[in-house]
């Protein structure tokens, strides 16, 4: 059966200005290939004097290999004299995410010289391949409190919200599939509870978002595979895995807690940076893409060998690519501070490389009382502080990253006594009556007359 796609190039936004008038005359060259050989080249019309062109043009291309091939979109500024100026390019390789019978919608970053220079809006409709949408209602199984329950499910019309409910209609769970960060398939017989309704040990599809997780299964392998593919197609930040792969389990266990534990970046910020760094649009980040992000996006001059070493540690699947959960691990490794690690180790003892130790509530409470001066902190307050620092830590304990998150967060661990955050002294006296203590955040690297000052170096990943 022949395979093809109908690509609609809709518009672009915030392109680079190439002309003296501060505008460009953009058009797009489209080609299909495997990175070495590009074929089926098409070209849009030129839109004059704009950085936000609208084309609304469609092209059909034969696709021989949905795994190796990708669509390249190169944006140029048309010049009447001389060569046209290159404005940047995008790459679409997510053929596995395409749903049959639908114009699948994507906004892609336009990359030039390693930086994002606008976005381009496309729709891709597959012919002869793609995910087939199932009926919007059916039966499934949901693991609740260690027991499998037979439930019904309903998909909304867009197939991006999965509602699990009882036969009576009472909701069990509502899952926004676009927020799923990982999809883990756990084979039957892996120690999870049996299903009393079917008298068997079920395989499990474990979905995780930044704030919750769900365990589901279906009656047939076909339905199970359909659901996994559906989640992958809609959750742009999701990556499927199998717990039969020990390295994959390690990755998932690390990201089961809040995806940004120990970082001063939100999950949304991490995801946006992950997507913008994915230049070839294959849903993964290679070492060169990570280097561009760290050095260009963060302006963080890390030695190449050290950067490659951190990349290798985060690459749990050993495929020379980082999925989104692995990228979160990489960012945590990048933000590890020796001083925080030293404090954490002093409370728990030396850490082994393969361990994932946690600081339990009793140890953390002792630290708060003896080191932080919170002598009257209650058990309930300790639990609240731990939960604020890292999701689920009030019961599972603080990881090193959650501990770092607590220490580095000015709201959770303020440097100043909160009681002194309001005016509590007499401020009606003349200014000369007050002694003012001031300092600065630079240090002289030599003598006081001719030497340069060296600022304290902090990064956005681990605030000082």
Number of C-alpha atoms within 10 A of each C-alpha: 5 9 15 16 19 16 20 20 21 17 16 25 18 15 24 24 19 20 14 7 8 11 17 26 23 31 23 23 15 24 19 23 18 16 12 6 9 15 13 14 15 15 15 17 14 17 17 14 16 18 20 20 21 19 19 14 14 15 16 16 20 15 23 13 12 16 13 13 20 23 26 23 24 20 28 23 26 20 14 7 6 7 10 15 17 15 23 24 26 23 22 20 19 19 24 16 18 25 22 16 14 15 16 18 14 12 15 23 25 27 23 18 11 18 17 21 19 20 21 25 18 21 18 23 21 24 20 11 20 20 19 14 14 13 10 13 14 13 16 20 23 24 20 13 8 11 15 23 18 21 19 20 21 17 18 11 9 8 18 18 18 18 17 26 20 15 12 8 11 9 14 14 14 15 19 16 22 18 21 23 28 26 24 22 22 20 16 14 13 13 10 17 17 18 18 12 11 13 8 12 17 24 21 23 24 20 23 23 25 19 13 13 15 17 18 23 22 21 13 10 11 9 14 19 13 17 19 18 21 22 27 23 24 22 21 19 22 25 21 18 20 17 16 13 11 12 16 20 18 17 21 22 12 18 22 20 21 21 28 25 28 27 26 18 16 14 18 13 12 18 20 12 14 23 19 20 26 21 27 21 20 18 20 21 23 19 15 13 18 22 22 17 20 18 13 14 16 13 11 13 11 13 9 9 9 11 17 16 12 16 25 18 14 24 23 23 20 12 10 14 22 25 25 24 26 27 23 25 25 20 22 22 16 18 19 17 14 9 10 17 16 12 15 21 15 11 13 13 11 11 13 8 6 7 7 12 16 19 21 18 19 13 13 20 23 17 16 16 13 11 10 11 11 13 13 9 13 11 12 10 12 18 21 13 18 28 19 16 27 25 22 17 24 19 12 16 23 26 22 22 24 26 24 26 26 24 19 21 18 13 10 14 16 12 11 9 8 10 8 9 8 7 8 8 7 6 9 6 8 7 9 7 7 9 7 7 5 5 5 7 9 12 12 13 12 11 8 9 7 9 11 13 13 12 12 10 9 9 12 12 16 19 15 13
